[in-house]
Every structure is written in structure tokens, then in C-alpha cells.
Amino acid sequence: MLRVSKKLVYALEAVVDIAYNGGAAPVRSRDITKRQGVPHRYLEQVMQQLVHEGVLKGVRGPKGGYLLARERRRITVGEIARIVRSLEAAEDPLQGETHSELAAAVLGPLWLELQTEFESRLDTITIEDMCRRATESEIKRAGDLGAEFNI
């Protein structure tokens, strides 16, 4: 179904955060939750699926976290949207046998057409594009915010 869920927004924030703030070192999920305000319970499930689907690489250990598995110009918003949608159990309200003939013959096909157009557009937007927008918006990178020391 055509919709932008919280989980999709959180997934995109996390991947763009990793691309924008990460370098050679992995980005910890706790740093992402702190910077983006993403609830940790949403983040871990999505991050694991993104690792499983080859968008991210998980690095274990005390200096572990997440890295992009591919160049950011090779990861699209559409790919992430499809991964998140596969995690969401919500059913499409226009699917099933309980709908009118009008819904089945007119609304369902229209909605499918719009969804296809929307997904095609998302497939043209890369994580590189999102990082470029962040730079143009003058969003500071994690390294620009100053070092954080914990004792």
C-alpha cells in the first residue's frame, strides 16, 4: 500500500546518518538514536533487516556498529522502502474479498498505478542525493560537532 510509515522514515534517517556521519569507522546505533531521535526498538529490527538485505554491514565488538555495504550512490530510497514494507505486517485495505465492485475495478488499479509511480520515483533518489541535500542544508556532521569524551 502507498504510504510513508514511521518505520520507513526511521530507516531512511538511520541509513542517511550512517552515510553522512560515517567514514571508515562503524556508526553505533546508539549514536544514531541520539542524533536522530529514532526509538531504539524500531531501529534495531530495521537495521538487522538492512544488513540481511545487503544495504548495511554490521560490525561486532566494542567499536562495532554499522557501515554501508555498498557505495551510497548505489543505494536507493526505493530499495529501503521495499525492505521496510516487507517488515510491516499491515494489510492493504484494497486487497481481499470484502470490497465493492467499484473498489475492485477502479480504486484498486488506480492505487496500484500510483504506488508504482511513487516507487519508480523513489528508485531515482539515492542515499548520495540525500547526503547532498543534508550538506546543502548545512547540517553538521558528527565529526564537526566536537569530540565527546566519557570518563
Order of alpha helices (4+ residues) and beta strands (2+ residues): alpha-alpha-alpha-beta-beta-alpha-alpha-alpha
